[in-house]
Amino acid sequence: FMADNTQPIDESAVVLTDDAGRFLPCQVEQSFQLNGREYLLLLPIDAPIEIFVWQQGDDDDDILMDVEDEDIDQIFLTAKAVLAEQNLMLQRTAITLTAAGELPEPEEDNCLTLELDDLDEAGNPVTEEFQILATCFYEDEEYTLCTPLDPLLIFANRNSSGTLEVVTPEEFQLIRGGLEEKLFDLLE
């Protein structure tokens, strides 16, 4: 009796791994060749989660700050417990935290717009919209758990050994023109 190993690999999903050995299962949205390399446009299968902390700014205004990677470990269990109340399972995945489960519908009063430090080509501040899923306190600091309203798209390429690597911001700038052209062709 022999096992049938002829089943095709599911090419519509891949798993990214980071240096810490964490995984991020992704859906393959597009794949294309560029400069002789295979590039993939990936979308995490579970909802990306961002954790922000409220901090007092220079002018006494409260501002939302990104929580640094090393600080996430401290707050992780608290955040996980808070999201579990909404039947969301917080996961320490590669690249971004994710939550498995059914997200609530975004409503106006649970969404926030953050101005990023970047400017777009027209010189306007770049903004990103988030849906607030929960807030929690840890050591007297208030944390806000959000998911971005825009899909988190990740560019990766397959290296010579067949492993997927996330395209660095520097590499992205170098291939950006070619990528945009390829995507434009795919969208037509």
Sequence and secondary structure as in RCSB ss.txt:
>XXXX:A:sequence
FMADNTQPIDESAVVLTDDAGRFLPCQVEQSFQLNGREYLLLLPIDAPIEIFVWQQGDDDDDILMDVEDEDIDQI
FLTAKAVLAEQNLMLQRTAITLTAAGELPEPEEDNCLTLELDDLDEAGNPVTEEFQILATCFYEDEEYTLCTPLD
PLLIFANRNSSGTLEVVTPEEFQLIRGGLEEKLFDLLE
>XXXX:A:secstr
          TTEEEEE TT  EEEEEEEEEEEETTEEEEEEEESSEEEEEEEEEE TTS EEEEE  HHHHHHH
HHHHHHHHHTTT EEE  SSSEEEES      GGGEEEEEEEEE TTS EEEEEEEEEEEEEETTEEEEEEEESS
   EEEEE TTS EEE  HHHHHHHHHHHHHHHHHHH 
